[in-house]
Amino acid sequence: MEGGPEVNKGTDKPTSLGSRLQWSQWQLLDSILPTGGFAHSSGLEAAVQTCLVSSVEDVRTYLTHVLENTGSLLLPFVYSATMSPNMENWHKLDKILDATLTNEVGRKASIAQGSALMRVAAAAFSEVPSLKIMRDASFSVVAFHHAPIFGLTCGLLGFDSETSQRAYLFITMRDVISAATRLNLVGPLGAAVLQHQMAIVAEDVSNRWMNRKVEEACQSAPLLDTVQGCHGYLFSRLFCS
């Protein structure tokens, strides 16, 4: 019957909104979600071409610094957006982050991925209509940076704050390791092993930087920022950043 509750045909029980949101939560973290994350390497490509990274151990060290910097600089924005997933707070966080990012390559990457995530989330997660409403009302108002939008989406999809912050570190780690694979620094099987091993590092980072206010956001690995800023000067490149 149109307009009535959705029914699980196997049990004849109504499908709860919480169950639908859980499927959406899994989809948000799926690597096939077209948000453009795999077009970026978080500066790894520039690090390779400047001979700062040339082996699996170098990738491990580089990824450790990326996770550390993500935790110190971006987790506060994810946390704040998840705790208050509304348009006013999102706009405020977006403007603060736009003023905080110090290199143009990283800034453009954040905007590109954030814009793509908001577009996909507004279209895909129809059970949360406020995502589309907020997107349509925010053109020419905010830059659409990735971290606040990820936190906003997590909050509206029912993630708790700790899970959303761990999820952000997870997708960061996944994307850097994927870039390392395509740069021939590690094979597919080695990448899976590396990701599993780096989970310990990611958990340590999350424990140290979790649940911090935006006022505490800071750059903990300035060399990474410098290297990523060099990406625009590369003669040939596979990634956007």
NUSELUM-490367 format. One record per residue (C-alpha): residue number from 1; residue in one letter; y, x, z. Coordinates in steps of 0.25 Angstrom, whole numbers. Layout:
BEGIN
n:NUM, res:A, yy:Y, xx:X, zz:Z
...
***
This chain:
BEGIN
n:1, res:M, yy:0, xx:0, zz:0
n:2, res:E, yy:13, xx:6, zz:-4
n:3, res:G, yy:23, xx:10, zz:7
n:4, res:G, yy:12, xx:10, zz:18
n:5, res:P, yy:6, xx:22, zz:25
n:6, res:E, yy:-2, xx:32, zz:18
n:7, res:V, yy:-17, xx:31, zz:21
n:8, res:N, yy:-28, xx:41, zz:22
n:9, res:K, yy:-39, xx:35, zz:13
n:10, res:G, yy:-50, xx:43, zz:20
n:11, res:T, yy:-47, xx:37, zz:34
n:12, res:D, yy:-38, xx:25, zz:31
n:13, res:K, yy:-27, xx:31, zz:41
n:14, res:P, yy:-13, xx:32, zz:38
n:15, res:T, yy:-8, xx:46, zz:34
n:16, res:S, yy:2, xx:51, zz:44
n:17, res:L, yy:15, xx:58, zz:40
n:18, res:G, yy:11, xx:70, zz:49
n:19, res:S, yy:-2, xx:72, zz:40
n:20, res:R, yy:7, xx:71, zz:28
n:21, res:L, yy:17, xx:81, zz:34
n:22, res:Q, yy:5, xx:91, zz:37
n:23, res:W, yy:2, xx:91, zz:22
n:24, res:S, yy:16, xx:94, zz:19
n:25, res:Q, yy:17, xx:105, zz:29
n:26, res:W, yy:5, xx:112, zz:22
n:27, res:Q, yy:11, xx:110, zz:9
n:28, res:L, yy:24, xx:117, zz:14
n:29, res:L, yy:17, xx:130, zz:16
n:30, res:D, yy:8, xx:129, zz:4
n:31, res:S, yy:11, xx:141, zz:-6
n:32, res:I, yy:11, xx:131, zz:-18
n:33, res:L, yy:23, xx:124, zz:-13
n:34, res:P, yy:33, xx:128, zz:-24
n:35, res:T, yy:44, xx:133, zz:-15
n:36, res:G, yy:46, xx:147, zz:-22
n:37, res:G, yy:41, xx:156, zz:-11
n:38, res:F, yy:32, xx:164, zz:-20
n:39, res:A, yy:44, xx:168, zz:-29
n:40, res:H, yy:49, xx:176, zz:-17
n:41, res:S, yy:44, xx:189, zz:-10
n:42, res:S, yy:53, xx:190, zz:2
n:43, res:G, yy:58, xx:203, zz:-4
n:44, res:L, yy:44, xx:209, zz:-6
n:45, res:E, yy:46, xx:211, zz:-21
n:46, res:A, yy:58, xx:219, zz:-18
n:47, res:A, yy:51, xx:227, zz:-7
n:48, res:V, yy:40, xx:231, zz:-17
n:49, res:Q, yy:50, xx:235, zz:-27
n:50, res:T, yy:57, xx:244, zz:-17
n:51, res:C, yy:44, xx:250, zz:-13
n:52, res:L, yy:45, xx:244, zz:1
n:53, res:V, yy:32, xx:237, zz:0
n:54, res:S, yy:20, xx:242, zz:-8
n:55, res:S, yy:8, xx:239, zz:0
n:56, res:V, yy:1, xx:228, zz:8
n:57, res:E, yy:5, xx:235, zz:21
n:58, res:D, yy:19, xx:235, zz:15
n:59, res:V, yy:18, xx:220, zz:12
n:60, res:R, yy:13, xx:217, zz:26
n:61, res:T, yy:25, xx:225, zz:32
n:62, res:Y, yy:35, xx:218, zz:23
n:63, res:L, yy:29, xx:204, zz:26
n:64, res:T, yy:30, xx:207, zz:41
n:65, res:H, yy:45, xx:210, zz:39
n:66, res:V, yy:47, xx:197, zz:30
n:67, res:L, yy:40, xx:189, zz:41
n:68, res:E, yy:49, xx:195, zz:52
n:69, res:N, yy:62, xx:193, zz:44
n:70, res:T, yy:57, xx:178, zz:41
n:71, res:G, yy:55, xx:176, zz:55
n:72, res:S, yy:68, xx:181, zz:60
n:73, res:L, yy:77, xx:176, zz:49
n:74, res:L, yy:71, xx:163, zz:44
n:75, res:L, yy:62, xx:157, zz:54
n:76, res:P, yy:74, xx:152, zz:63
n:77, res:F, yy:78, xx:144, zz:50
n:78, res:V, yy:64, xx:138, zz:49
n:79, res:Y, yy:64, xx:135, zz:63
n:80, res:S, yy:77, xx:128, zz:64
n:81, res:A, yy:75, xx:120, zz:52
n:82, res:T, yy:61, xx:115, zz:57
n:83, res:M, yy:67, xx:111, zz:70
n:84, res:S, yy:78, xx:103, zz:64
n:85, res:P, yy:74, xx:99, zz:50
n:86, res:N, yy:86, xx:91, zz:46
n:87, res:M, yy:97, xx:93, zz:35
n:88, res:E, yy:108, xx:98, zz:44
n:89, res:N, yy:100, xx:109, zz:51
n:90, res:W, yy:94, xx:113, zz:38
n:91, res:H, yy:108, xx:115, zz:31
n:92, res:K, yy:113, xx:123, zz:43
n:93, res:L, yy:101, xx:132, zz:43
n:94, res:D, yy:101, xx:134, zz:28
n:95, res:K, yy:116, xx:138, zz:29
n:96, res:I, yy:113, xx:148, zz:40
n:97, res:L, yy:102, xx:154, zz:33
n:98, res:D, yy:110, xx:156, zz:20
n:99, res:A, yy:120, xx:164, zz:28
n:100, res:T, yy:109, xx:172, zz:35
n:101, res:L, yy:102, xx:177, zz:23
n:102, res:T, yy:107, xx:191, zz:18
n:103, res:N, yy:101, xx:194, zz:5
n:104, res:E, yy:103, xx:185, zz:-8
n:105, res:V, yy:89, xx:187, zz:-12
n:106, res:G, yy:83, xx:181, zz:1
n:107, res:R, yy:93, xx:170, zz:1
n:108, res:K, yy:90, xx:166, zz:-13
n:109, res:A, yy:75, xx:166, zz:-10
n:110, res:S, yy:77, xx:157, zz:2
n:111, res:I, yy:86, xx:147, zz:-6
n:112, res:A, yy:76, xx:147, zz:-17
n:113, res:Q, yy:64, xx:144, zz:-8
n:114, res:G, yy:71, xx:135, zz:1
n:115, res:S, yy:76, xx:126, zz:-11
n:116, res:A, yy:62, xx:126, zz:-17
n:117, res:L, yy:56, xx:122, zz:-3
n:118, res:M, yy:66, xx:111, zz:-1
n:119, res:R, yy:64, xx:105, zz:-15
n:120, res:V, yy:48, xx:105, zz:-14
n:121, res:A, yy:49, xx:100, zz:0
n:122, res:A, yy:58, xx:88, zz:-3
n:123, res:A, yy:49, xx:85, zz:-15
n:124, res:A, yy:35, xx:87, zz:-9
n:125, res:F, yy:37, xx:82, zz:6
n:126, res:S, yy:41, xx:68, zz:3
n:127, res:E, yy:37, xx:64, zz:17
n:128, res:V, yy:49, xx:71, zz:22
n:129, res:P, yy:60, xx:64, zz:13
n:130, res:S, yy:71, xx:71, zz:21
n:131, res:L, yy:68, xx:84, zz:14
n:132, res:K, yy:72, xx:78, zz:0
n:133, res:I, yy:85, xx:72, zz:7
n:134, res:M, yy:89, xx:85, zz:13
n:135, res:R, yy:87, xx:93, zz:0
n:136, res:D, yy:95, xx:83, zz:-8
n:137, res:A, yy:106, xx:83, zz:2
n:138, res:S, yy:107, xx:98, zz:3
n:139, res:F, yy:110, xx:103, zz:-11
n:140, res:S, yy:122, xx:112, zz:-11
n:141, res:V, yy:122, xx:111, zz:4
n:142, res:V, yy:112, xx:122, zz:8
n:143, res:A, yy:105, xx:134, zz:1
n:144, res:F, yy:91, xx:129, zz:4
n:145, res:H, yy:86, xx:141, zz:11
n:146, res:H, yy:71, xx:142, zz:13
n:147, res:A, yy:69, xx:144, zz:28
n:148, res:P, yy:77, xx:131, zz:33
n:149, res:I, yy:71, xx:123, zz:22
n:150, res:F, yy:57, xx:127, zz:26
n:151, res:G, yy:60, xx:124, zz:41
n:152, res:L, yy:66, xx:111, zz:37
n:153, res:T, yy:54, xx:107, zz:29
n:154, res:C, yy:44, xx:111, zz:40
n:155, res:G, yy:52, xx:103, zz:50
n:156, res:L, yy:52, xx:90, zz:41
n:157, res:L, yy:37, xx:92, zz:38
n:158, res:G, yy:34, xx:93, zz:53
n:159, res:F, yy:31, xx:108, zz:55
n:160, res:D, yy:34, xx:112, zz:69
n:161, res:S, yy:44, xx:124, zz:70
n:162, res:E, yy:34, xx:135, zz:73
n:163, res:T, yy:25, xx:131, zz:62
n:164, res:S, yy:37, xx:130, zz:52
n:165, res:Q, yy:41, xx:144, zz:56
n:166, res:R, yy:27, xx:150, zz:54
n:167, res:A, yy:26, xx:143, zz:41
n:168, res:Y, yy:38, xx:150, zz:36
n:169, res:L, yy:33, xx:163, zz:40
n:170, res:F, yy:20, xx:159, zz:33
n:171, res:I, yy:26, xx:156, zz:19
n:172, res:T, yy:35, xx:168, zz:20
n:173, res:M, yy:22, xx:177, zz:22
n:174, res:R, yy:15, xx:170, zz:12
n:175, res:D, yy:26, xx:172, zz:1
n:176, res:V, yy:28, xx:187, zz:4
n:177, res:I, yy:13, xx:189, zz:3
n:178, res:S, yy:12, xx:181, zz:-10
n:179, res:A, yy:23, xx:190, zz:-15
n:180, res:A, yy:15, xx:202, zz:-11
n:181, res:T, yy:3, xx:197, zz:-19
n:182, res:R, yy:11, xx:195, zz:-31
n:183, res:L, yy:17, xx:209, zz:-30
n:184, res:N, yy:3, xx:215, zz:-29
n:185, res:L, yy:5, xx:220, zz:-15
n:186, res:V, yy:-7, xx:213, zz:-10
n:187, res:G, yy:-18, xx:205, zz:-16
n:188, res:P, yy:-21, xx:190, zz:-14
n:189, res:L, yy:-32, xx:192, zz:-4
n:190, res:G, yy:-24, xx:203, zz:3
n:191, res:A, yy:-12, xx:194, zz:3
n:192, res:A, yy:-21, xx:183, zz:11
n:193, res:V, yy:-25, xx:194, zz:21
n:194, res:L, yy:-11, xx:199, zz:23
n:195, res:Q, yy:-6, xx:185, zz:25
n:196, res:H, yy:-16, xx:182, zz:36
n:197, res:Q, yy:-13, xx:195, zz:43
n:198, res:M, yy:2, xx:193, zz:42
n:199, res:A, yy:1, xx:180, zz:49
n:200, res:I, yy:0, xx:188, zz:62
n:201, res:V, yy:14, xx:194, zz:59
n:202, res:A, yy:20, xx:181, zz:55
n:203, res:E, yy:15, xx:174, zz:68
n:204, res:D, yy:22, xx:185, zz:76
n:205, res:V, yy:35, xx:184, zz:68
n:206, res:S, yy:35, xx:169, zz:70
n:207, res:N, yy:33, xx:170, zz:85
n:208, res:R, yy:44, xx:180, zz:86
n:209, res:W, yy:54, xx:172, zz:77
n:210, res:M, yy:50, xx:158, zz:79
n:211, res:N, yy:59, xx:147, zz:84
n:212, res:R, yy:72, xx:155, zz:83
n:213, res:K, yy:86, xx:149, zz:80
n:214, res:V, yy:93, xx:151, zz:67
n:215, res:E, yy:103, xx:160, zz:75
n:216, res:E, yy:92, xx:170, zz:78
n:217, res:A, yy:88, xx:172, zz:63
n:218, res:C, yy:89, xx:186, zz:59
n:219, res:Q, yy:85, xx:196, zz:49
n:220, res:S, yy:74, xx:205, zz:55
n:221, res:A, yy:70, xx:213, zz:42
n:222, res:P, yy:83, xx:217, zz:35
n:223, res:L, yy:76, xx:226, zz:25
n:224, res:L, yy:68, xx:214, zz:20
n:225, res:D, yy:82, xx:207, zz:17
n:226, res:T, yy:87, xx:220, zz:10
n:227, res:V, yy:74, xx:221, zz:1
n:228, res:Q, yy:74, xx:207, zz:-3
n:229, res:G, yy:88, xx:208, zz:-7
n:230, res:C, yy:84, xx:219, zz:-17
n:231, res:H, yy:75, xx:209, zz:-24
n:232, res:G, yy:87, xx:205, zz:-33
n:233, res:Y, yy:88, xx:219, zz:-38
n:234, res:L, yy:73, xx:221, zz:-43
n:235, res:F, yy:72, xx:223, zz:-58
n:236, res:S, yy:59, xx:215, zz:-59
n:237, res:R, yy:54, xx:205, zz:-48
n:238, res:L, yy:43, xx:195, zz:-46
n:239, res:F, yy:49, xx:187, zz:-35
n:240, res:C, yy:63, xx:180, zz:-33
n:241, res:S, yy:65, xx:187, zz:-20
***
